[in-house]
Amino acid sequence: MSGVPTGWTDDPQKQILTAPNKHKVIQGFRETVLNNSWDPANVPLEDVQAANPVEDYYNQPVNNGTRQLFLFGELIWTQARGVYVAGIGN
């Protein structure tokens, strides 16, 4: 089921999804959360960050973009790949 995770709030006009811990999820990361069966407990641990390199251990031709760390993983955006879930280890 997709939509706003239980306990989260969404402002469609401003395009800002807010987790219970008050961290904001925006742009493609917001769309990813809203359009997938997102676990409500998988809250962001930070707001979105610009990064270069965007992934420290995966060398890709263009390695800059944005990322946002969540409790259970990390969402990354690059121009070449769009939004994807990055492996962050055990």
C-alpha positions as CSV (number, residue, x, y, z in Angstrom):
1,M,0.0,0.0,0.0
2,S,1.3,3.4,-0.9
3,G,0.6,6.8,0.5
4,V,1.6,8.8,3.6
5,P,3.1,6.4,6.2
6,T,1.1,6.2,9.5
7,G,2.2,9.0,11.8
8,W,3.8,11.1,9.1
9,T,2.3,14.3,7.6
10,D,2.4,15.5,4.0
11,D,2.0,19.0,2.6
12,P,1.2,18.5,-1.1
13,Q,1.2,22.2,-1.8
14,K,4.8,22.6,-0.5
15,Q,5.8,19.1,-1.5
16,I,7.2,18.3,1.9
17,L,6.7,15.0,3.7
18,T,7.5,15.2,7.5
19,A,8.4,12.2,9.6
20,P,7.3,11.9,13.2
21,N,10.8,13.0,14.3
22,K,10.3,16.2,12.3
23,H,12.9,15.5,9.6
24,K,11.7,16.6,6.1
25,V,11.6,14.4,3.0
26,I,11.5,16.3,-0.3
27,Q,11.6,15.9,-4.1
28,G,12.3,12.4,-5.4
29,F,12.8,11.0,-2.0
30,R,9.3,12.2,-1.0
31,E,7.9,10.5,-4.1
32,T,9.7,7.3,-3.3
33,V,8.3,7.1,0.2
34,L,4.8,8.0,-1.0
35,N,4.7,5.6,-3.9
36,N,6.0,2.5,-2.1
37,S,5.0,0.5,0.9
38,W,7.2,2.5,3.2
39,D,7.6,1.2,6.8
40,P,6.4,4.1,9.0
41,A,9.2,3.2,11.5
42,N,11.8,3.9,8.7
43,V,12.2,7.5,9.6
44,P,14.9,9.8,8.2
45,L,17.8,10.4,10.6
46,E,18.7,13.7,8.8
47,D,17.5,16.1,6.2
48,V,18.6,15.6,2.6
49,Q,22.4,16.3,2.0
50,A,24.3,17.2,-1.1
51,A,27.3,14.8,-1.4
52,N,30.3,14.2,-3.6
53,P,31.0,11.3,-3.6
54,V,27.4,10.3,-3.0
55,E,28.5,6.7,-2.3
56,D,31.9,6.2,-0.7
57,Y,32.3,2.5,-1.7
58,Y,30.7,2.4,-5.1
59,N,32.7,4.2,-7.8
60,Q,30.4,5.4,-10.5
61,P,31.2,7.7,-13.4
62,V,29.3,10.7,-11.9
63,N,29.4,10.2,-8.2
64,N,27.7,13.4,-6.9
65,G,24.1,14.0,-6.0
66,T,22.0,13.9,-2.8
67,R,21.4,11.4,-0.1
68,Q,19.3,11.0,3.0
69,L,19.9,8.5,5.7
70,F,17.0,6.6,7.2
71,L,16.7,4.2,10.1
72,F,16.7,1.1,7.8
73,G,18.8,2.4,4.8
74,E,19.7,5.3,2.6
75,L,18.1,6.9,-0.4
76,I,20.4,8.4,-3.0
77,W,19.7,10.5,-6.1
78,T,22.1,11.0,-9.0
79,Q,21.5,12.6,-12.4
80,A,22.3,9.4,-14.1
81,R,20.4,6.9,-11.9
82,G,17.6,9.0,-10.3
83,V,16.5,7.8,-6.8
84,Y,17.6,4.5,-5.6
85,V,18.2,2.6,-2.3
86,A,21.9,2.3,-1.4
87,G,23.4,-0.6,0.4
88,I,24.8,0.5,3.7
89,G,26.1,-2.8,5.1
90,N,25.0,-4.9,8.0
